[in-house]
Amino acid sequence: MSTANRADNGAPGGWTIEALTDRRDIDAVLSIEEASFTSPWTKEMYLAEFENHGISFFYLAKSAGGEIVGFCSFWRVLDELHINNLAVMPAHRRAGVATALLSGVLGDGARLGAKRATLEVRHSNVAAQRLYERFGFTVAGVRRKYYTKPVEDALVLWKEGLP
Ligand SMILES: CC(C)(COP(=O)(O)OP(=O)(O)OC[C@H]1O[C@@H](n2cnc3c(N)ncnc32)[C@H](O)[C@@H]1OP(=O)(O)O)[C@@H](O)C(=O)NCCC(=O)NCCS
């Protein structure tokens, strides 16, 4: 568990980053998911992930008042982190939440033994691409027509040398 604040990583807000351990928090994750993606994962998908101990992880960002304002889900596969989803409540965007989350995930992922991290991002998702660039992710390839609603290519990003 890590606490991000302006003093230790430059992210404003004093967000607390912690692993999801209570399945009741999955409803808050779903709300953020539905507000953020055109093809959101379902509750069944999240519950299945939650049961996949040791491989599938969820991290939450909470406000000082305890509200869940963002989440990141990832798999640790051998020495790789596969970031599946990262999203922040629209009302809390551009306030350092994703920066705090990603810092926590990459740091804890490295402690779990990961040496590199990868993810896919929509070609048009400039906001997320700027965020990942700041963390040292670079484009390694393109998956044609990877996304639906709308159909769009995915950029495949990798970051070597965690954290
Ligand atoms: C992408 C997303 C997770 C960013 O979350 P956030 O908490 O707003 O990000 P941060 O406040 O930590 O921003 C960090 C940096 O990312 C970049 N960034 C974030 N949002 C941006 C935007 N709308 N436009 C351009 N750059 C942006 C900036 O460089 C920003 O730093 P700055 O605010 O000092 O300029 C959020 O916009 C989101 O949930 N989008 C919908 C879901 C999504 O696309 N997830 C990623 C899937 S791969």
The ligand as an SDF file (V2000), in Angstrom:
LIG
                    3D

 48 50  0  0  0  0  0  0  0  0999 V2000
   -6.4390    8.6540  -19.0760 C   0  0  0  0  0  0  0  0  0  0  0  0
   -6.9120    8.9020  -17.6270 C   0  0  0  0  0  0  0  0  0  0  0  0
   -6.7950    7.5910  -16.8560 C   0  0  0  0  0  0  0  0  0  0  0  0
   -5.9730    9.9630  -16.9930 C   0  0  0  0  0  0  0  0  0  0  0  0
   -6.3300   10.0980  -15.6200 O   0  0  0  0  0  0  0  0  0  0  0  0
   -6.0440   11.4410  -14.7950 P   0  0  0  0  0  0  0  0  0  0  0  0
   -6.1860   11.1250  -13.3440 O   0  0  0  0  0  0  0  0  0  0  0  0
   -6.8610   12.5460  -15.3470 O   0  0  0  0  0  0  0  0  0  0  0  0
   -4.4920   11.6870  -15.1510 O   0  0  0  0  0  0  0  0  0  0  0  0
   -3.4630   12.6470  -14.3530 P   0  0  0  0  0  0  0  0  0  0  0  0
   -4.1950   13.7710  -13.7180 O   0  0  0  0  0  0  0  0  0  0  0  0
   -2.6020   11.8080  -13.4840 O   0  0  0  0  0  0  0  0  0  0  0  0
   -2.6230   13.2320  -15.5900 O   0  0  0  0  0  0  0  0  0  0  0  0
   -1.2390   12.9840  -15.7410 C   0  0  0  0  0  0  0  0  0  0  0  0
   -0.7790   13.5120  -17.0910 C   0  0  0  0  0  0  0  0  0  0  0  0
   -1.4100   12.7710  -18.1630 O   0  0  0  0  0  0  0  0  0  0  0  0
   -1.6550   13.6690  -19.2670 C   0  0  0  0  0  0  0  0  0  0  0  0
   -3.0920   13.8630  -19.4340 N   0  0  0  0  0  0  0  0  0  0  0  0
   -4.0960   13.4230  -18.6350 C   0  0  0  0  0  0  0  0  0  0  0  0
   -5.2960   13.7820  -19.1480 N   0  0  0  0  0  0  0  0  0  0  0  0
   -5.0310   14.4430  -20.2930 C   0  0  0  0  0  0  0  0  0  0  0  0
   -5.8570   15.0640  -21.2660 C   0  0  0  0  0  0  0  0  0  0  0  0
   -7.2040   15.0670  -21.1660 N   0  0  0  0  0  0  0  0  0  0  0  0
   -5.2570   15.6390  -22.3350 N   0  0  0  0  0  0  0  0  0  0  0  0
   -3.9090   15.6320  -22.4740 C   0  0  0  0  0  0  0  0  0  0  0  0
   -3.0670   15.0760  -21.5580 N   0  0  0  0  0  0  0  0  0  0  0  0
   -3.6280   14.4940  -20.4900 C   0  0  0  0  0  0  0  0  0  0  0  0
   -1.0150   14.9850  -18.8900 C   0  0  0  0  0  0  0  0  0  0  0  0
    0.3480   14.9220  -19.2760 O   0  0  0  0  0  0  0  0  0  0  0  0
   -1.1580   14.9380  -17.3700 C   0  0  0  0  0  0  0  0  0  0  0  0
   -0.2790   15.8110  -16.7090 O   0  0  0  0  0  0  0  0  0  0  0  0
   -0.7280   17.3650  -16.4670 P   0  0  0  0  0  0  0  0  0  0  0  0
   -2.1160   17.3630  -15.8990 O   0  0  0  0  0  0  0  0  0  0  0  0
    0.3290   17.8470  -15.5040 O   0  0  0  0  0  0  0  0  0  0  0  0
   -0.6710   18.0170  -17.8210 O   0  0  0  0  0  0  0  0  0  0  0  0
   -8.3730    9.4740  -17.5740 C   0  0  0  0  0  0  0  0  0  0  0  0
   -8.4850   10.5190  -18.5060 O   0  0  0  0  0  0  0  0  0  0  0  0
   -9.4320    8.4260  -17.8780 C   0  0  0  0  0  0  0  0  0  0  0  0
   -9.9210    7.7440  -16.9720 O   0  0  0  0  0  0  0  0  0  0  0  0
   -9.8180    8.3150  -19.1610 N   0  0  0  0  0  0  0  0  0  0  0  0
  -10.8570    7.3440  -19.5830 C   0  0  0  0  0  0  0  0  0  0  0  0
  -10.3540    5.9200  -19.4530 C   0  0  0  0  0  0  0  0  0  0  0  0
   -9.0840    5.6970  -20.2330 C   0  0  0  0  0  0  0  0  0  0  0  0
   -8.9080    6.1790  -21.3580 O   0  0  0  0  0  0  0  0  0  0  0  0
   -8.1760    4.8950  -19.6530 N   0  0  0  0  0  0  0  0  0  0  0  0
   -6.9150    4.5120  -20.2680 C   0  0  0  0  0  0  0  0  0  0  0  0
   -7.1280    3.2710  -21.0600 C   0  0  0  0  0  0  0  0  0  0  0  0
   -5.6030    2.7300  -21.8300 S   0  0  0  0  0  0  0  0  0  0  0  0
  1  2  1  0
  2  3  1  0
  2  4  1  0
  2 36  1  0
  4  5  1  0
  5  6  1  0
  6  7  2  0
  6  8  1  0
  6  9  1  0
  9 10  1  0
 10 11  2  0
 10 12  1  0
 10 13  1  0
 13 14  1  0
 14 15  1  0
 15 16  1  0
 15 30  1  0
 16 17  1  0
 17 18  1  0
 17 28  1  0
 18 19  1  0
 18 27  1  0
 19 20  2  0
 20 21  1  0
 21 22  1  0
 21 27  2  0
 22 23  1  0
 22 24  2  0
 24 25  1  0
 25 26  2  0
 26 27  1  0
 28 29  1  0
 28 30  1  0
 30 31  1  0
 31 32  1  0
 32 33  2  0
 32 34  1  0
 32 35  1  0
 36 37  1  0
 36 38  1  0
 38 39  2  0
 38 40  1  0
 40 41  1  0
 41 42  1  0
 42 43  1  0
 43 44  2  0
 43 45  1  0
 45 46  1  0
 46 47  1  0
 47 48  1  0
M  END
$$$$
